């Protein structure tokens, strides 16, 4: 959605990449690899973002870098920094909600669908997503891979049949107990958990 507002998919992808890690300086070829766009398009957009004051050129490069690499970093003093950050955060929230709804509707017949880990900011969680029921694993893998590519974060997911879930719950399985004791969100709960 925002790529239409920004007028360029490359510019949008670059902004998302920079806002993913606010402190990390990036060099051109690294950005090309990360966003999968041609180098000339990346250079053109970097030049524009630099002229607008959104990006700055970093004089100090990381120690592990070789010579003559030009690094760019977000300019937190830019007048647009907070507005862009808020806009991208809102778009992420909307896209994440869309992803969850798509999974709920297209994954099969989930009787239990829980979110934890990266979706609830629970660093201790062993999984980010639990799906129980008649679940199409290929469909889930497809949408999760797409989400991981779009958002640049890995999603750890667990799929169980109702019987497996019931058996593990009956024996007070440590993995399940950890999910229920930790921070989690119920998307679907036909089991009354």
N, CA, C and O of each residue as an XYZ file, in Angstrom:
772
protein
N       0.816     -1.189      0.000
C       0.000      0.000      0.000
C       0.868      1.265      0.000
O       0.637      2.183     -0.788
N       1.854      1.305      0.878
C       2.662      2.530      0.980
C       3.574      2.750     -0.214
O       3.982      3.880     -0.481
N       3.905      1.668     -0.948
C       4.757      1.870     -2.116
C       4.066      2.770     -3.133
O       4.731      3.471     -3.895
N       2.725      2.756     -3.148
C       1.977      3.648     -4.035
C       2.084      5.088     -3.542
O       2.216      6.014     -4.343
N       2.030      5.272     -2.254
C       2.130      6.608     -1.669
C       3.520      7.204     -1.903
O       3.657      8.389     -2.205
N       4.544      6.365     -1.760
C       5.913      6.844     -1.930
C       6.287      7.000     -3.406
O       7.261      7.683     -3.722
N       5.531      6.381     -4.309
C       5.794      6.523     -5.732
C       6.884      5.615     -6.260
O       7.188      5.648     -7.453
N       7.477      4.807     -5.403
C       8.554      3.929     -5.831
C       8.648      2.738     -4.871
O       8.757      2.905     -3.657
N       8.604      1.549     -5.441
C       8.736      0.352     -4.606
C      10.132      0.278     -3.989
O      10.296     -0.146     -2.845
N      11.120      0.690     -4.753
C      12.496      0.656     -4.245
C      12.653      1.598     -3.054
O      13.269      1.232     -2.053
N      12.106      2.800     -3.154
C      12.187      3.763     -2.052
C      11.491      3.214     -0.812
O      12.006      3.311      0.301
N      10.315      2.637     -1.024
C       9.554      2.047      0.075
C      10.345      0.917      0.738
O      10.429      0.852      1.964
N      10.925      0.028     -0.076
C      11.700     -1.098      0.472
C      12.936     -0.596      1.229
O      13.299     -1.144      2.269
N      13.570      0.442      0.701
C      14.738      1.007      1.388
C      14.351      1.600      2.740
O      15.035      1.373      3.738
N      13.262      2.355      2.773
C      12.819      2.940      4.045
C      12.486      1.849      5.056
O      12.853      1.956      6.226
N      11.796      0.805      4.618
C      11.485     -0.314      5.529
C      12.764     -0.948      6.062
O      12.861     -1.277      7.245
N      13.743     -1.117      5.176
C      15.016     -1.713      5.573
C      15.721     -0.855      6.619
O      16.219     -1.382      7.614
N      15.769      0.446      6.410
C      16.433      1.331      7.367
C      15.676      1.405      8.689
O      16.297      1.446      9.751
N      14.357      1.423      8.641
C      13.577      1.524      9.877
C      13.513      0.204     10.636
O      13.087      0.183     11.791
N      13.924     -0.896     10.014
C      13.979     -2.186     10.697
C      15.039     -2.156     11.803
O      14.837     -2.722     12.877
N      16.154     -1.499     11.538
C      17.214     -1.347     12.528
C      17.717      0.092     12.420
O      18.513      0.420     11.540
N      17.248      0.933     13.318
C      17.488      2.373     13.235
C      18.955      2.767     13.319
O      19.347      3.806     12.787
N      19.759      1.966     13.969
C      21.152      2.331     14.221
C      22.127      1.759     13.192
O      23.280      2.187     13.129
N      21.681      0.808     12.400
C      22.606      0.082     11.527
C      22.919      0.846     10.243
O      22.015      1.168      9.471
N      24.207      1.137     10.016
C      24.586      1.728      8.729
C      24.638      0.624      7.666
O      25.068     -0.495      7.945
N      24.202      0.945      6.461
C      24.149     -0.039      5.381
C      24.905      0.480      4.166
O      24.918      1.684      3.909
N      25.537     -0.424      3.415
C      26.188     -0.013      2.186
C      25.363     -0.514      0.991
O      24.517     -1.396      1.139
N      25.616      0.048     -0.169
C      24.756     -0.127     -1.339
C      24.544     -1.597     -1.703
O      23.400     -2.026     -1.852
N      25.587     -2.353     -1.846
C      25.433     -3.753     -2.287
C      24.671     -4.592     -1.255
O      23.944     -5.518     -1.614
N      24.841     -4.267      0.002
C      24.093     -4.943      1.062
C      22.593     -4.665      0.896
O      21.764     -5.564      1.038
N      22.269     -3.426      0.599
C      20.861     -3.054      0.393
C      20.287     -3.752     -0.835
O      19.149     -4.219     -0.811
N      21.068     -3.822     -1.900
C      20.620     -4.487     -3.131
C      20.269     -5.942     -2.835
O      19.237     -6.439     -3.285
N      21.121     -6.616     -2.082
C      20.860     -8.025     -1.712
C      19.613     -8.146     -0.852
O      18.779     -9.024     -1.074
N      19.488     -7.267      0.126
C      18.370     -7.334      1.075
C      17.014     -7.108      0.414
O      16.051     -7.809      0.725
N      16.929     -6.145     -0.486
C      15.615     -5.808     -1.051
C      15.397     -6.388     -2.446
O      14.294     -6.290     -2.984
N      16.427     -6.990     -3.041
C      16.267     -7.649     -4.333
C      15.925     -6.702     -5.475
O      15.041     -6.985     -6.283
N      16.624     -5.584     -5.537
C      16.374     -4.577     -6.567
C      17.693     -4.251     -7.265
O      18.766     -4.459     -6.699
N      17.613     -3.745     -8.484
C      18.815     -3.412     -9.243
C      19.600     -2.290     -8.574
O      19.034     -1.398     -7.943
N      20.912     -2.361     -8.730
C      21.802     -1.435     -8.042
C      21.577      0.021     -8.473
O      21.662      0.927     -7.645
N      21.293      0.251     -9.749
C      21.085      1.636    -10.201
C      19.836      2.248     -9.581
O      19.825      3.432     -9.242
N      18.793      1.451     -9.432
C      17.563      1.947     -8.795
C      17.827      2.280     -7.331
O      17.332      3.285     -6.821
N      18.605      1.440     -6.660
C      18.941      1.679     -5.252
C      19.765      2.959     -5.125
O      19.496      3.784     -4.252
N      20.766      3.127     -5.989
C      21.600      4.341     -5.937
C      20.774      5.600     -6.175
O      20.966      6.608     -5.495
N      19.856      5.545     -7.139
C      18.996      6.693     -7.448
C      18.148      7.071     -6.228
O      18.051      8.246     -5.875
N      17.540      6.073     -5.590
C      16.684      6.342     -4.433
C      17.503      6.801     -3.223
O      17.050      7.658     -2.465
N      18.699      6.243     -3.035
C      19.567      6.680     -1.941
C      19.943      8.149     -2.115
O      19.961      8.920     -1.155
N      20.240      8.516     -3.350
C      20.584      9.909     -3.631
C      19.415     10.832     -3.285
O      19.612     11.882     -2.672
N      18.214     10.447     -3.673
C      17.030     11.243     -3.373
C      16.783     11.335     -1.872
O      16.533     12.422     -1.351
N      16.851     10.201     -1.170
C      16.620     10.188      0.279
C      17.688     10.988      1.024
O      17.413     11.601      2.055
N      18.910     10.974      0.488
C      19.989     11.755      1.086
C      19.735     13.251      0.871
O      19.920     14.047      1.792
N      19.315     13.636     -0.334
C      19.012     15.046     -0.624
C      17.854     15.557      0.235
O      17.837     16.722      0.634
N      16.892     14.683      0.515
C      15.751     15.067      1.352
C      16.117     15.139      2.837
O      15.328     15.607      3.658
N      17.334     14.667      3.171
C      17.778     14.711      4.563
C      17.298     13.537      5.401
O      17.497     13.525      6.616
N      16.675     12.558      4.777
C      16.168     11.384      5.504
C      17.312     10.433      5.829
O      17.311      9.786      6.876
N      18.291     10.351      4.924
C      19.481      9.527      5.144
C      20.705     10.417      5.222
O      20.743     11.504      4.647
N      21.698      9.939      5.939
C      22.974     10.637      5.972
C      24.072      9.641      5.622
O      23.921      8.434      5.811
N      25.175     10.170      5.110
C      26.322      9.333      4.797
C      27.134      9.180      6.065
O      27.400     10.156      6.767
N      27.525      7.956      6.354
C      28.273      7.666      7.574
C      29.765      7.729      7.269
O      30.267      7.052      6.372
N      30.451      8.558      8.036
C      31.892      8.696      7.845
C      32.656      7.533      8.470
O      33.618      7.020      7.898
N      32.208      7.134      9.647
C      32.866      6.010     10.324
C      32.206      4.728      9.867
O      30.993      4.560      9.994
N      33.013      3.823      9.334
C      32.459      2.548      8.877
C      32.786      1.465      9.902
O      33.774      1.576     10.627
N      31.959      0.415      9.964
C      32.257     -0.671     10.899
C      33.651     -1.245     10.656
O      34.137     -1.256      9.525
N      34.284     -1.716     11.717
C      35.660     -2.196     11.644
C      35.843     -3.358     10.674
O      36.887     -3.475     10.031
N      34.816     -4.231     10.566
C      34.963     -5.405      9.708
C      34.836     -5.066      8.218
O      35.096     -5.923      7.373
N      34.449     -3.860      7.890
C      34.261     -3.466      6.494
C      35.606     -3.179      5.832
O      36.548     -2.713      6.473
N      35.666     -3.464      4.561
C      36.862     -3.153      3.790
C      36.861     -1.671      3.433
O      35.946     -0.939      3.811
N      37.867     -1.239      2.720
C      37.959      0.181      2.366
C      36.961      0.580      1.277
O      36.452     -0.273      0.551
N      36.688      1.881      1.170
C      35.917      2.507      0.113
C      34.471      2.036     -0.004
O      33.947      1.942     -1.114
N      33.833      1.746      1.090
C      32.406      1.441      1.056
C      31.670      2.628      1.638
O      31.978      3.104      2.731
N      30.687      3.097      0.882
C      29.901      4.248      1.311
C      28.694      3.723      2.090
O      27.866      2.987      1.555
N      28.611      4.110      3.345
C      27.518      3.669      4.202
C      26.480      4.765      4.374
O      26.801      5.953      4.412
N      25.224      4.335      4.477
C      24.111      5.251      4.730
C      23.420      4.843      6.021
O      23.418      3.675      6.411
N      22.835      5.836      6.667
C      22.145      5.610      7.931
C      20.973      6.586      8.018
O      21.015      7.666      7.428
N      19.933      6.206      8.752
C      18.812      7.125      8.962
C      19.287      8.368      9.699
O      20.089      8.289     10.629
N      18.786      9.498      9.274
C      19.077     10.759      9.940
C      17.941     11.017     10.936
O      16.867     11.480     10.553
N      18.181     10.720     12.192
C      17.143     10.885     13.214
C      16.792     12.344     13.473
O      15.775     12.632     14.103
N      17.619     13.263     12.997
C      17.341     14.689     13.167
C      16.477     15.242     12.037
O      16.099     16.414     12.062
N      16.166     14.416     11.058
C      15.335     14.848      9.945
C      13.935     15.211     10.439
O      13.400     14.578     11.349
N      13.358     16.232      9.828
C      11.997     16.649     10.187
C      10.974     15.558      9.881
O       9.906     15.520     10.492
N      11.293     14.681      8.949
C      10.355     13.632      8.549
C      10.547     12.315      9.301
O       9.744     11.396      9.141
N      11.583     12.210     10.106
C      11.910     10.938     10.749
C      10.736     10.360     11.549
O      10.334      9.221     11.311
N      10.193     11.115     12.473
C       9.119     10.589     13.332
C       7.856     10.275     12.535
O       7.179      9.283     12.807
N       7.539     11.117     11.554
C       6.346     10.880     10.738
C       6.494      9.611      9.902
O       5.564      8.808      9.815
N       7.662      9.433      9.289
C       7.906      8.221      8.503
C       7.874      6.976      9.389
O       7.311      5.948      9.013
N       8.479      7.081     10.557
C       8.492      5.955     11.487
C       7.066      5.569     11.886
O       6.723      4.386     11.905
N       6.247      6.554     12.201
C       4.861      6.287     12.593
C       4.070      5.687     11.437
O       3.288      4.757     11.631
N       4.273      6.211     10.250
C       3.563      5.720      9.074
C       3.936      4.266      8.772
O       3.062      3.444      8.499
N       5.215      3.954      8.822
C       5.661      2.584      8.555
C       5.188      1.625      9.650
O       4.855      0.475      9.365
N       5.157      2.089     10.886
C       4.672      1.256     11.986
C       3.188      0.930     11.814
O       2.764     -0.207     12.023
N       2.413      1.931     11.436
C       0.986      1.698     11.200
C       0.780      0.734     10.046
O      -0.085     -0.140     10.111
N       1.567      0.886      8.991
C       1.448     -0.005      7.840
C       1.838     -1.431      8.232
O       1.203     -2.390      7.793
N       2.877     -1.574      9.054
C       3.275     -2.895      9.542
C       2.145     -3.549     10.322
O       1.874     -4.737     10.151
N       1.492     -2.782     11.172
C       0.393     -3.308     11.982
C      -0.751     -3.781     11.098
O      -1.313     -4.853     11.323
N      -1.095     -2.988     10.098
C      -2.167     -3.369      9.176
C      -1.788     -4.605      8.365
O      -2.620     -5.490      8.168
N      -0.552     -4.678      7.895
C      -0.088     -5.821      7.115
C      -0.026     -7.075      7.967
O      -0.358     -8.163      7.498
N       0.399     -6.930      9.220
C       0.456     -8.067     10.130
C      -0.947     -8.617     10.392
O      -1.146     -9.831     10.421
N      -1.909     -7.725     10.582
C      -3.293     -8.149     10.797
C      -3.833     -8.861      9.560
O      -4.535     -9.865      9.681
N      -3.517     -8.359      8.398
C      -3.938     -8.976      7.144
C      -3.330    -10.377      7.004
O      -4.010    -11.316      6.592
N      -2.045    -10.509      7.350
C      -1.355    -11.797      7.308
C      -2.031    -12.810      8.233
O      -2.253    -13.957      7.844
N      -2.353    -12.392      9.440
C      -2.996    -13.281     10.419
C      -4.379    -13.711      9.927
O      -4.737    -14.884     10.035
N      -5.147    -12.780      9.393
C      -6.471    -13.117      8.859
C      -6.375    -14.068      7.672
O      -7.185    -14.987      7.547
N      -5.397    -13.855      6.803
C      -5.197    -14.732      5.654
C      -4.864    -16.140      6.128
O      -5.421    -17.115      5.624
N      -3.959    -16.248      7.095
C      -3.609    -17.572      7.632
C      -4.822    -18.250      8.258
O      -5.055    -19.441      8.051
N      -5.578    -17.494      9.012
C      -6.771    -18.043      9.668
C      -7.751    -18.592      8.628
O      -8.337    -19.658      8.819
N      -7.923    -17.860      7.537
C      -8.906    -18.238      6.526
C      -8.421    -19.303      5.546
O      -9.225    -20.083      5.036
N      -7.106    -19.342      5.275
C      -6.608    -20.211      4.202
C      -5.753    -21.380      4.664
O      -5.316    -22.181      3.838
N      -5.505    -21.495      5.958
C      -4.604    -22.546      6.451
C      -5.285    -23.909      6.565
O      -4.607    -24.920      6.752
N      -6.574    -23.951      6.460
C      -7.312    -25.200      6.632
C      -8.442    -24.984      7.609
O      -9.216    -24.035      7.483
N      -8.536    -25.871      8.587
C      -9.586    -25.765      9.595
C      -8.958    -25.683     10.988
O      -8.943    -26.669     11.724
N      -8.446    -24.515     11.343
C      -7.842    -24.394     12.679
C      -8.919    -24.362     13.768
O      -9.909    -23.637     13.667
N      -8.697    -25.169     14.810
C      -9.584    -25.118     15.978
C      -8.921    -24.317     17.097
O      -9.574    -23.892     18.050
N      -7.611    -24.122     16.960
C      -6.862    -23.285     17.897
C      -5.746    -22.606     17.117
O      -4.983    -23.258     16.403
N      -5.662    -21.302     17.262
C      -4.648    -20.504     16.577
C      -4.174    -19.467     17.581
O      -4.896    -18.524     17.904
N      -2.942    -19.652     18.074
C      -2.364    -18.745     19.073
C      -1.146    -18.035     18.511
O      -0.384    -18.607     17.731
N      -0.971    -16.797     18.910
C       0.221    -16.026     18.576
C       0.995    -15.751     19.850
O       0.411    -15.432     20.886
N       2.295    -15.873     19.770
C       3.165    -15.540     20.908
C       4.501    -15.084     20.335
O       4.574    -14.740     19.155
N       5.529    -15.072     21.119
C       6.860    -14.724     20.630
C       6.931    -13.357     19.991
O       6.631    -12.349     20.630
N       7.333    -13.318     18.715
C       7.538    -12.029     18.033
C       6.246    -11.238     17.870
O       6.294    -10.023     17.679
N       5.096    -11.897     17.942
C       3.823    -11.188     17.802
C       3.362    -10.553     19.122
O       2.522     -9.653     19.119
N       3.903    -11.018     20.226
C       3.528    -10.476     21.544
C       4.727     -9.874     22.269
O       4.632     -9.473     23.429
N       5.848     -9.818     21.570
C       7.101     -9.310     22.132
C       7.542    -10.092     23.366
O       8.108     -9.536     24.308
N       7.267    -11.400     23.336
C       7.694    -12.303     24.404
C       8.950    -13.036     23.926
O       8.867    -14.022     23.194
N      10.102    -12.540     24.348
C      11.379    -13.089     23.903
C      11.625    -14.522     24.387
O      12.424    -15.247     23.794
N      10.950    -14.927     25.450
C      11.173    -16.254     26.032
C      10.373    -17.353     25.346
O      10.650    -18.535     25.547
N       9.390    -16.982     24.543
C       8.508    -17.964     23.903
C       9.287    -18.870     22.960
O      10.184    -18.423     22.244
N       8.930    -20.152     22.973
C       9.612    -21.122     22.115
C       9.054    -21.144     20.699
O       9.697    -21.662     19.786
N       7.868    -20.590     20.511
C       7.264    -20.517     19.187
C       6.522    -19.194     19.056
O       6.117    -18.589     20.048
N       6.354    -18.761     17.822
C       5.643    -17.515     17.577
C       4.181    -17.758     17.213
O       3.337    -16.869     17.332
N       3.904    -18.973     16.771
C       2.567    -19.273     16.283
C       2.264    -20.755     16.506
O       3.088    -21.620     16.210
N       1.072    -21.032     17.029
C       0.614    -22.417     17.221
C      -0.700    -22.579     16.476
O      -1.664    -21.855     16.725
N      -0.725    -23.545     15.553
C      -1.932    -23.871     14.799
C      -2.316    -25.309     15.100
O      -1.497    -26.215     14.946
N      -3.549    -25.525     15.525
C      -4.040    -26.859     15.851
C      -5.279    -27.129     15.011
O      -6.162    -26.279     14.893
N      -5.333    -28.322     14.429
C      -6.498    -28.721     13.637
C      -6.067    -29.384     12.353
O      -4.967    -29.929     12.257
N      -6.946    -29.336     11.360
C      -6.628    -29.851     10.027
C      -5.989    -28.710      9.249
O      -6.673    -27.887      8.640
N      -4.657    -28.680      9.284
C      -3.903    -27.543      8.748
C      -3.123    -27.967      7.504
O      -2.473    -29.012      7.498
N      -3.191    -27.159      6.466
C      -2.432    -27.390      5.244
C      -1.044    -26.776      5.443
O      -0.877    -25.558      5.380
N      -0.063    -27.631      5.681
C       1.284    -27.158      6.015
C       1.939    -26.378      4.875
O       2.677    -25.423      5.120
N       1.669    -26.783      3.622
C       2.275    -26.077      2.486
C       1.750    -24.645      2.376
O       2.506    -23.719      2.080
N       0.458    -24.475      2.614
C      -0.132    -23.138      2.562
C       0.442    -22.269      3.673
O       0.792    -21.112      3.440
N       0.540    -22.819      4.877
C       1.096    -22.075      6.012
C       2.544    -21.680      5.722
O       2.933    -20.531      5.933
N       3.340    -22.638      5.235
C       4.749    -22.358      4.921
C       4.869    -21.260      3.870
O       5.746    -20.401      3.969
N       3.996    -21.281      2.863
C       4.018    -20.272      1.796
C       3.766    -18.871      2.356
O       4.508    -17.934      2.059
N       2.720    -18.737      3.162
C       2.381    -17.412      3.698
C       3.406    -16.938      4.725
O       3.694    -15.743      4.806
N       3.948    -17.844      5.495
C       4.970    -17.446      6.478
C       6.249    -17.003      5.776
O       6.870    -16.019      6.177
N       6.643    -17.727      4.729
C       7.833    -17.332      3.963
C       7.642    -15.942      3.364
O       8.553    -15.115      3.390
N       6.462    -15.696      2.830
C       6.156    -14.380      2.267
C       6.227    -13.299      3.349
O       6.782    -12.223      3.124
N       5.667    -13.592      4.514
C       5.704    -12.641      5.639
C       7.148    -12.369      6.069
O       7.535    -11.221      6.289
N       7.939    -13.442      6.184
C       9.334    -13.286      6.592
C      10.104    -12.413      5.606
O      10.917    -11.582      6.011
N       9.850    -12.602      4.316
C      10.521    -11.786      3.300
C      10.076    -10.335      3.367
O      10.895     -9.427      3.225
N       8.790    -10.111      3.580
C       8.265     -8.747      3.629
C       8.707     -7.985      4.872
O       8.995     -6.790      4.804
N       8.762     -8.681      6.014
C       9.028     -7.998      7.284
C      10.446     -8.198      7.805
O      10.862     -7.534      8.754
N      11.181     -9.104      7.189
C      12.564     -9.321      7.597
C      12.724     -9.913      8.977
O      13.746     -9.714      9.635
N      11.706    -10.648      9.419
C      11.870    -11.347     10.692
C      11.406    -12.785     10.539
O      10.484    -13.091      9.783
N      12.073    -13.654     11.281
C      11.779    -15.078     11.203
C      10.608    -15.427     12.110
O      10.508    -14.935     13.234
N       9.716    -16.289     11.604
C       8.565    -16.746     12.378
C       8.720    -18.237     12.657
O       8.805    -19.053     11.740
N       8.755    -18.571     13.948
C       8.808    -19.975     14.358
C       7.368    -20.430     14.589
O       6.657    -19.869     15.423
N       6.949    -21.447     13.846
C       5.563    -21.879     13.982
C       5.485    -23.366     14.275
O       6.383    -24.138     13.937
N       4.375    -23.751     14.922
C       4.144    -25.142     15.296
C       2.748    -25.528     14.826
O       1.776    -24.804     15.042
N       2.674    -26.693     14.174
C       1.396    -27.219     13.708
C       1.164    -28.559     14.382
O       2.056    -29.406     14.424
N      -0.045    -28.749     14.911
C      -0.421    -30.009     15.566
C      -1.824    -30.413     15.136
O      -2.657    -29.574     14.792
N      -2.061    -31.715     15.166
C      -3.426    -32.195     14.996
C      -4.139    -32.029     16.335
O      -3.497    -31.811     17.363
N      -5.455    -32.132     16.319
C      -6.209    -32.029     17.579
C      -5.799    -33.122     18.548
O      -5.676    -32.886     19.750
N      -5.585    -34.333     18.013
C      -5.215    -35.462     18.874
C      -3.864    -35.222     19.530
O      -3.710    -35.428     20.733
N      -2.887    -34.788     18.745
C      -1.559    -34.513     19.306
C      -1.641    -33.429     20.378
O      -1.033    -33.555     21.441
N      -2.382    -32.382     20.103
C      -2.548    -31.291     21.064
C      -3.193    -31.816     22.348
O      -2.733    -31.513     23.449
N      -4.257    -32.601     22.200
C      -4.973    -33.146     23.355
C      -4.064    -34.041     24.188
O      -4.043    -33.947     25.416
N      -3.311    -34.911     23.511
C      -2.388    -35.819     24.220
C      -1.312    -35.023     24.962
O      -1.022    -35.310     26.124
N      -0.732    -34.046     24.312
C       0.334    -33.261     24.936
C      -0.204    -32.397     26.072
O       0.469    -32.202     27.084
N      -1.402    -31.889     25.903
C      -2.025    -31.088     26.963
C      -2.343    -31.957     28.178
O      -2.194    -31.522     29.320
N      -2.784    -33.188     27.919
C      -3.149    -34.124     28.989
C      -1.942    -34.467     29.876
O      -2.084    -34.643     31.086
N      -0.767    -34.560     29.265
C       0.431    -34.910     30.042
C       1.184    -33.672     30.537
O       2.317    -33.768     31.008
N       0.526    -32.493     30.420
C       1.123    -31.225     30.876
C       2.469    -30.953     30.189
O       3.469    -30.639     30.834
N       2.452    -31.083     28.876
C       3.633    -30.879     28.053
C       4.282    -29.516     28.356
O       3.603    -28.490     28.399
N       5.587    -29.528     28.559
C       6.329    -28.323     28.933
C       6.229    -27.237     27.848
O       6.101    -26.054     28.161
N       6.288    -27.644     26.585
C       6.207    -26.717     25.466
C       4.866    -25.982     25.470
O       4.830    -24.753     25.408
N       3.774    -26.727     25.543
C       2.440    -26.112     25.570
C       2.232    -25.272     26.822
O       1.666    -24.181     26.761
N       2.689    -25.785     27.949
C       2.558    -25.067     29.210
C       3.250    -23.705     29.117
O       2.742    -22.700     29.615
N       4.420    -23.691     28.468
C       5.168    -22.444     28.282
C       4.400    -21.431     27.455
O       4.436    -20.235     27.741
N       3.703    -21.905     26.426
C       2.906    -21.001     25.574
C       1.763    -20.397     26.380
O       1.538    -19.187     26.337
N       1.039    -21.248     27.119
C      -0.132    -20.770     27.852
C       0.234    -19.899     29.050
O      -0.526    -19.007     29.426
N       1.385    -20.153     29.646
C       1.836    -19.338     30.773
C       2.412    -18.002     30.310
O       2.380    -17.010     31.038
N       2.939    -17.997     29.083
C       3.536    -16.774     28.548
C       2.486    -15.862     27.933
O       1.291    -16.155     27.934
N       2.967    -14.773     27.419
C       2.100    -13.802     26.758
C       1.651    -14.390     25.420
O       2.487    -14.786     24.608
N       0.339    -14.450     25.185
C      -0.168    -14.989     23.924
C      -1.500    -14.339     23.545
O      -2.196    -13.757     24.376
N      -1.820    -14.461     22.266
C      -3.066    -13.917     21.727
C      -3.821    -15.071     21.075
O      -3.256    -15.817     20.276
N      -5.097    -15.214     21.417
C      -5.934    -16.242     20.802
C      -6.628    -15.648     19.581
O      -7.409    -14.703     19.692
N      -6.329    -16.216     18.420
C      -6.978    -15.787     17.183
C      -8.222    -16.649     16.952
O      -9.286    -16.146     16.590
N      -8.066    -17.963     17.169
C      -9.169    -18.920     17.081
C      -9.069    -19.817     18.306
O      -7.985    -20.291     18.648
N     -10.195    -20.050     18.964
C     -10.208    -20.963     20.113
C     -11.554    -21.695     20.180
O     -12.467    -21.300     20.906
N     -11.640    -22.770     19.400
C     -12.847    -23.588     19.426
C     -12.732    -24.705     20.464
O     -13.679    -25.461     20.681
N     -11.571    -24.801     21.100
C     -11.351    -25.839     22.102
C     -11.631    -25.339     23.521
O     -11.652    -26.128     24.466
N     -11.840    -24.062     23.664
C     -12.098    -23.500     24.987
C     -10.897    -23.541     25.903
O     -11.022    -23.770     27.106
N      -9.728    -23.315     25.320
C      -8.477    -23.365     26.082
C      -8.330    -22.112     26.925
O      -7.341    -21.961     27.641
